[in-house]
Amino acid sequence: MAVAKKNTAAVIVLFVVAVLFFITILCFALFLDDSATESKIIDDDVEYTRMDVSVDFDADRTCFVKNSFSARFKTYKHGIIVDIPVNSGEKVRGLKVDCALPYEVGYEAGRKLVYVKIGDPDRIQPSGYVLDCTIAYDYITPEHKSGSDILAFMPIGGGWASPIQDARVTVTYPVAPDFSADDLDYGIYIGGRKIEDGAQGVSWSADNKTVTVDAGRLAAYNGVEIAYKMPDGTLENHYDLGWIGIVIAASVLFAAAVVVMIVFGRDKPLTPVLEFYPPRVTGKSNRSRYMLPVQMGKIIDGTCSAEDVTSLIFYWASKGFLAIDDREDGTYLRRLSEVDEVTQYERRFFEALFAKAKCNEKGERELKITSDGKLASAVSAVSSAVNAEYRGKFYKSKFTAISAAMSVLCGLLGVLSAVLVTLSVSARLFNFGGFLVVLPVFISALLGALINRYWFKLPQHKRRLYIVLYSAVTVLLSVAVMFIIPTDAMSWWGKIPFALLLGGAAAIAPFITVRSEYYTEQLNSVMGFRDFIRDAEKERLEQLLEENPQYYYDILPYANVLGVSDIWADKFKDITVPPPAYYTSTHSVLFDIFMFRSITRSIGRSISAVPKSNSGSFSSGGGFGGGGFSGGSFGGGGGRSW
């Protein structure tokens, strides 16, 4: 039962890791750098001698923004940081920078800003240095909250921390604005104050599609905002379909996983054969013998644990090869005869067990059970030998390879999606956080493989529990993937189906395994025997005890590796069972099978003990700056030196 507890603990640990991962990603997405907003410290270390911004709108509310400026440094500085807000549903695409200094692009203020950091961190520009720079990008703006026909925009945001000596703005609309609109808020704002129609510095083209505003000098944190209503029905919605290819890829991966698992990867139904004794197999010299408990442990869950290996001790005892003496000073194993060899690793383990045993007065070699870890290497060697004995026999290799490839593809697609969609913002915006997508895929694959491996050993209630936990983990990890990908890089309409499809494919991948005919045959025998141990009635057990008084102890090693030893012992609580023929005690008069269960567990833990180790152990404002159009405008941002 120790292995079963470890398996349950492993599932719980993986579930907790998934929850912590989800909470971490959620906090990262919602609160990272969120305090860096609305700082109004004037930056006197730089001034912008000119700033010329052009905005060219299309009918779907997208626009091409081009900002050309000259910044003169008054002190020694590295460069300039320019912020572009994406906190109101805006999206930046194809951002490019033309200047003499290197630059990088990233996110700031909880992903509410895309920043361009111009300058070399290893080099300081001298006082008087003039930086000429042009930043251009496609800007996708959503439908305005005050009306679907409104285009309200801040070509120069209210977040520039230094004064601008000469500011000029040009905005081109797809059609001429509806100047007859009676909303008094429509118009042009400089520094948050609306200027009158026909004011000096404002000029419209002959077709009234383009407005040019010579704003002149702007003090720090003063921007230019222009808001007009377009004629009814002029504007249409923009559909950002850059994510379609990624969602299609996730759909194909998910569909492939489902088809392979359901259509091509269906196992033949198991038909357990009821057995009162362990299944018989062909041993050395073609002799028919009972399957070893260590072999049965490997078959039932695909692993050979230390508990499976130590079950051999009680198997040997039931066969008369050794005896167990419980004395005042400890528990001893007495060697009675050579083991009737059926496998090479069985003999090696038996010899390793008594390699350092001492002879008693009868000339028998006996070993005192300790927890010094001296037999750990022998236990490990048997485990490796059993795994090698059955390697490649349980599942069809083709489907095992497909399962592994599916998990790898899920991880790669997750990473590529998180990286590629941010590269659409800028070739310099490489989302290293995208590699975190590998972690949820890894957790899902590991948890799924664990459940799949121990499925036949799990009782029905644990199977249901694990499936519920696995479904919950898949949902949590899928949601975490959605937060890893920035919303401005990939909209929720793309992230939700992508994350769910990717999570579904990752969850299915570990279950794309098909049993071999050999494994199906072995499982039918082993599970039929396990079902008898679990469901046997008292009358049948009493009859078997009459035929074999040591029946309980002969079956006990197998009950241990099948994970039903407690059930097996409980069935005999009202049945008189003699002590095992191989067990003696010099200090205990009374005997019961529950006490003996404790002894067997103690011996198993001691022999498989592992030796103890001796080692010791910002920023600018986004959106709209003070005053201005009451409905709020898109765009804006600002900048400062660094």
N, C-alpha and C positions, 0 to 999 in steps of 0.2 A: 504493500500500500504506500510505501515511501515514495516510489516512483510516481504513483498516481497523484500524490500530494505535490510533488515537484512539478508535474505537468500542469496541475491546476494553478500552482503559484506562477509558472511561466506565462500562462494565459492571462492571469490577473496583472502581472508585471507589464506585459505588452499592452494591455488595455490602458493601464495607468500612464505608460509612456505616450500612448496615442492621445490621451486626454491632455497631458501636460504639453505635448507638441501643439495641439489645437489651441490651448490657452496662450501659449507663447506667441504663436503666429497671430492670434487675435489681438493680443496686446501690442505686438509690433505694428500691426496694420492700423490700429485705432489710436495709439498714443505716442508712437515714436516721433520725437521732435515736435510734438503738438504744442509745446509751450513757446516755441519760437515764432511768435506772431505779433504783429502790431507794435514792434519796437519803433520809437520815433526819435532816436538819437541821430542828430544831424552829422553827416560825414563831411568834415571840412578838409579832408585830406585829398579830395579830388573835386573837380568841377567839369561839367560837360559843356564844351564850347559850342557844340551843335548836337541836335538829335532830330533826324528826319525819319518819320515812320509812315509807311504806306500800307493800307489795308484794302485788299481787293476781294469783295464778296461775290460768291456765287448764289444761285437761287436756292440751294439746299442748306444755306446758313454756314457753309464752310468759307473760309477766307485764306488768302495768302498774305502773310504778315512779313514785312521787311523793315528792320530797324537798323539804320546806319547812324553811328554816333562817333564823336571824338571826345576822349576823356583826357584831361590834363592833370597829371599828378602834382600835388603841391608838396608832398613829402615822399619819402622812400616807401614804395608799396610793391606788392607782387603783381597785382592786377585788379580786375573788376569781376564781380559776381552779378549776373542778371537773372532775375526770377520771372518765370512764366506760370501763372496760376492755372491749376487744373482741379480746383476744389468745387466747382459748380457744374461739373459734367463736361468741361472742355477737354479736348484731346489734341495733343501735339503730334504732328507727323512730319517726318523727313527734315528734322532740324539740322541746319548747316550754319557754320560760323566761318567768316572770312576775316582773319586778322593776322598780325605778325607774331603773336604769342601763342603758345600751345593752350589747349583748353580741354575740359572734361565736362560731361553732362551727367546729372544725377537727380535724385529726388530729395526733397527736404520738407520739413514741417509736416510729418506724417503723410507724405506723398501728396500734399496739397499744392506743392510747387515743383515744377521742373526747373532746375537751375543750370546755368552755364557758367562755369568757373574758368575765367580767362587768366592766364598767367602761369609762371613757373614757380613751384614752391621752393626751388633751390636757387632762385635768382630774384633779386630786388631791383625794380626799375627806379632810376634816380628822380629827384624832384625836377619838374619841368618836362618830363617825358610825356609825349602825346600818343595815346593809343587810338588808332582808327580801326573801327570794327563794324562789321555788318552781320546781323543775325537774321536768318530767314527761315520760315517754317510754314507749313499748312496747319491751320487751326480749325478744328471742328467744334462748333458751338451748338448746344442743344436749343430746343424751343424755349423762348423766353417765358418766364413765369407770368408776365403781365399780358401776354397775347402772342399767338402764333405768327403774327405779321410784323412783330417788332424786331428791329436790329439795333440793339444797344451795346456799345462797345467802347472800351478805353484803349485807344492806341498807345497813349502814354499813361501808365498806371500811377497811382498815388503812393507808390512805395520807393521812389527814387530818393535815396537819402542825401543826395547832393544837389545843389542848384543846377539848372540847365539854362545856359545863357541864350540860346537861340533854338526854340522848338518849333517844328513844323510837322503838320499831320495832313495826310491825304487819304480820304476814304472814298472808294468807288463801290456803288451799289449795283445790283443786277438790273434794277429799274429805278426811275425817279421816285423819291419818297412821296407819301401822301401828305402834302403840306396843309391840306384842309382839315386834318385830324384836329379835334378840338381839345385834346389833352394838352394842358399848359406845360407839362413836364418835358415834352419833346423839344429837342434842340441841342445846342452845343454848350458844354460846360468847361470852363478853365479854372483850375484850382477849386472846384466845387461850386463856382458861381456861374449862373447861366448868363450868356451874353446875348444881346439883342440881335434879331434878324437884320442882316445888312450891315453888321458892325465891321469896323475896319479890320482887315486881316483875314476876313472870311470871304471866300469866292466859290461860286458854283460854275460848273461847266455849262455849255449851252443846252445840253440835254438834261440837266439837273441830276445826272447820275453820280457826278464826282464833286466832292466838297474838299476844299483846301483851307486849312486853318494855320495861319502864321501866329502862333501863340506868343512868340517873343520869349522873354525871360520867365522861367518858372522857378519859384522858390522850391526848396526841398520839400518833398511829400505833397507836391501839387501836380496833378495830372491833367490830361485832356480827355473828355468823355463826350461821345456823340451818340444820340439816341433818336431814331426816327421810325415811324410806322410806314411799312410798305403797303401798296394797294392790296386790297383783299384778294387772297388766293394766289399771290405772287410767289410766296415762299413755300417750299416743300421740305419734307423731312429728309435728313441725310441718314443713310444706312451704312454704318461702318462695317464692312464685310471682310475686313482683313483677317478675321479669326475663323472664317468659314472653313478654310483648308485644314486648320488644326482640329476643329470639331469633327470634320469628315474623317480625318485620320483616326481620331478617338472612336468614332462610330464604327469604322471598319475593324479596329482592334477589338472592340467589345463584341461586335457581331461574330467575328472570327472565333473569339473565345467561347461564346455561347454555342456556336455551331459545332466546333470541335468537341466540346464537352458533351453536348446532348446527342448529336447525330453520330459522330464517329467515335466518341470516347465513352460510350455506355458500357459499364461492366455487366457481365452475366450475373443474374441474381444468385445470391448464395443460398445453398440448400444444406444447412448443417445436418450432420449425421450424428444422432444421439449415441454417445459412448459412455460406458461406466468406467473405463480405463483409458489411459493416454493412447493416442493413435500409434499404431505399429509402423515402423519404417524398416528398410533394409540396411543393416549395419555391416560391420567388417566380415569378410568371408561370406557375404550374402546371407548372414544370419538375420532373422526377423527379431526385432527388439522394440521396446517402447521408445518413443521419441524422448530425448533428454529434455528436462525442464528448461534448460538454457536455450535450446533450440525453439521450444514452444514460446518462450518469451520474445525471441526475435520475430517469430511469425505473427504474433498477435498485434505487435505495434511497430514492427520494422526497425527496432533498436535492440541492442543487447546491453542492458544496464548492469551495474555492479550487483544489484539485487538478483538479477537473473543468474549471474555467474555463481554467487554464493548459494543459490538454491541447489547446486550440485552436491554440497556437503550433506544436506538432508536426504538427497536422492541416494548418495553412496551409503549413508547410514541405514536407510530402509532396505538396501540391497545387501547389507552385512559387511561392507568393506571397512567401516569405521564405527566407533562408538563415541557417545558423548557422556562425559562424567562431570556432574555439577558438584564441586567440592567446596570446602570452607574457604579455600584460598583462591578460588576462581573456577573457570570452566575449561575442561580439557577435551581434546580430540585424541582418541586412541586408534591407531592403525591396526586393523585386524587381518587384512589380507591385501594382496595386489588388486587394483581395480580391474574389473573385467573390461578391458579397453574396447571402446566402440569408436572413438575419435582420437586423433593424435593430441588435440588440445586438452582432452579430458585427462589423459595420462600425465601430460606435462603439469597440469594444475594440481593433480593429486600428488605428484612428486614434489612440486614446489611447496605444497602445504606442509609436508613432513620433512622437508630438506634439513631443517635445523631442530627437528624434534629430538627428545632425549629418551633413552630406554628406561623403562620402569623395572621393578623387580622380576616381572614375568618375561622380560625381554621384548615387550611391546614398545613400539615407538609412540610417544605421546607428545602433544603440543598444547601449551597453555595459550588460550585465546587472549590476545592483547590488542590494543588500539594504536600500536606504534607505527602502523603504515608499512610494515615490512613486506606485506603480501600485495600491496596495491599494484605493483608492476605486474605480478602474475595475474591478478584479476583483469588488468587492462589488456594483457596479452590474450587472454581467453576471449574477451570482448571483441578484440580485433579479429581473431581467428573465426569466430562465429559470424561476424559481419562479412568476412571474406567468403565464408562457406555459402552464403546466400546472395552474394553480390550479383546483381543483374538478373535474378531469378523471379523477383516479385512483380515487376511492372515491365510493360513493353517499352523498350528503350526509345522508340520513336515518339511516343507520347510524353515520356519524361523530358526529352529534349525540347518538345514543343512547349511544355509547361515552363521550363526554365527560360526559353526564348521569349515567351509571352511576358514574363515578369521583367526581363531585361528591356523589352520593347516599351513596356509601360513606363519604366523609369526614364528611358531615353526620350520618349514623347513628352513626358512631363517637363523634363529639363529643357528640351528644345522649345516647347511652347512658351515657357516662362522667359526664356532668353530671346527668342525670335520676335515675340510681340513687342518687347521693349526696344529691340533694335529698329522696329518700325518708327519709334519716336525719334531715335537718333542712332547713327552708326557708332557713336561713342557711348551710348547708354547700354552697357552690358550688365544684365541683371544677375549678379552672382547669387542672389537669394533664390534664383530659380533652381539651383542645385539642391535646395532643401526638398524639392519634390521627390527626390530619390528616397528620402527617409520614410515618408508615408507609404510609398510603394514597397519598400523593404519591410516595414512593420507588417503590412497587410500580407505580403508573401510569406513571411516567417510565421505569422499567426495561423494563416490558412494551412501551411504545410504541417504545423504542429497538430492542428485539429484533424487534418486528413490522416496523419500518421497514426494517431491514437484513437481513431474513430471506432474501431472494432472493440477496443478495450473500455470505451466509455459506456456507462449506463445511460439509459434513455433520458433521464432528467438532466444529466450533464451535457448530453448532445444538444438538447434544446437550449440550455444555458449558454453553451459555447457559440451556438449559431446566433443567438440574440446578441451576445457580446461582439461577435465578429461583424454582424450587420451594423451595430452601433459604431464600432471602430471604423468601418468603411465609410459611413456617413460623416463622422468627425474628420477623418483624413481628407475626404473629398472637399469638405467645407474649408479646411486648412489650405488646400491647393488653390481654392478660389481667392483667398486672401493673399497668397504669395504673389499672384499675378496682379500688378497694379490695374485699377479700374480704368484709368485713362489710356492704358495700353490695350486693354481688352475689356469690353463692356460686360455687364452682368449677363446679358442675353447670350453671350458667348461662353463666359466662365462657368455658368451653372450647368449647361449640358456637357461641356467639356470635362469638368471635374467629376460629375456623376458617371459619365461614360468611362473615364480613365479609372476612377475608383472601382467601378464594376468589373472592368477587365482585370485589374490587379487582384481583386478579390476572387475571381473565378480561376485565374491562372494556376494556383497551387492544386486545384482539384482536377486539372486536366491530366489524369493518370488512368491507365487501363491495366488491370491486373492480368498477369499471365495465367494460362490454364493451370500451370503448376501451383501458383499461389492460390488460385481459387480452390483447387483441390485440397491444399493444406489448410486453408481457412475453414473450409467446410468441416474437416475433421476436428480441428482445434476448437472452433466455436461450438460444435456439437458437444464436445467434452466440457467446455466452459459452461454451456447452458445446463448441462446435467448438474454440475457442481452448484450452480446458482439456484436451480429450481427443483432439485431432488427432494422427494417426500421422505418423511421419517421411516415409513414402512420399508421402502426400498433400501435405505441406508442400513437399517437393522438387519435386513436380509444379507447385504453385502458384508457386514461385520461378522455375521455368522460364518460366512464362507471364508473370510479373511479378517481376523481380529485386528490386524495392523493396517486395515484399509484406510482409515483416516490419515495415518502418517505416510502411507505410500503416496497418497494423493496431495498431501500438504505442499510439497515443493512446487507442484504444478499450480495449485491454488494461489501460491505466492506470486508467481510470474504472470498469472492471468489477472491479478488484481482483485481476487474474490476470496482471499484468505479469511477475512473477518466474517464473510457470509458463510464460508465453509465451517469455521469454528462455531458460529452461532447455531448451525443446524444440529450440532451434537450436544447442545447444552442440556438436553433432557434425555440423552442416550448414554448409557454406561459404556465408557471407552477405556480399555486398559492402557497403562502407560506404554510408551514405545519400547520395543524390545532392546533398542540400542541406547537407551537413556538410563542413567543411574544418578542418584543424588544421595550424598552422605549427610546432608544437613536439613533436608526437608522430607517430612513424613507424608504429608498430603500432596496429591497431584491432581491437577485438572488441565484440560486442554488450553484454557485461556492463559494459565501460567506458562505453559509450554510455548504458546504463541509469543509471549514476551521474551522467552529465552532465545527462540529462533531469530527474532528480530535483532536482539542484542548481539548474537554471534555474527549475523550477517553484517551488521554495521561495523563491528570491530575488525573483521577480516578485510572488508573493502575500504577501511579508513585510508585516507590519503595522508602521506607524511606532511607534518607542519613545516612551513617555510621559515627559514631563519632570517630572511631579508627584512630590513626596517621599512621599516617603512619611510539767432538771427533775424533780426532779419526784417526783410521788407514786407509790406502788406500786399495781399493779393486781392483779386476781385476789384471792387470799386473803393477808392479813397474817399475821405469825408465829403459830405454834401453831394450834389449832382443829381442825376436822374433818380427819382424816388423808387423806381422799380428795380434798380440794380442793373449793372452792365457786366458783360463778360469781358475777358481779357484783363488788362491792367498789369499787375506785377510791379517790378521796380529793380533796384540794384544798389550796390555799395562796393566800396573798395575792400581789398584784403591784403 
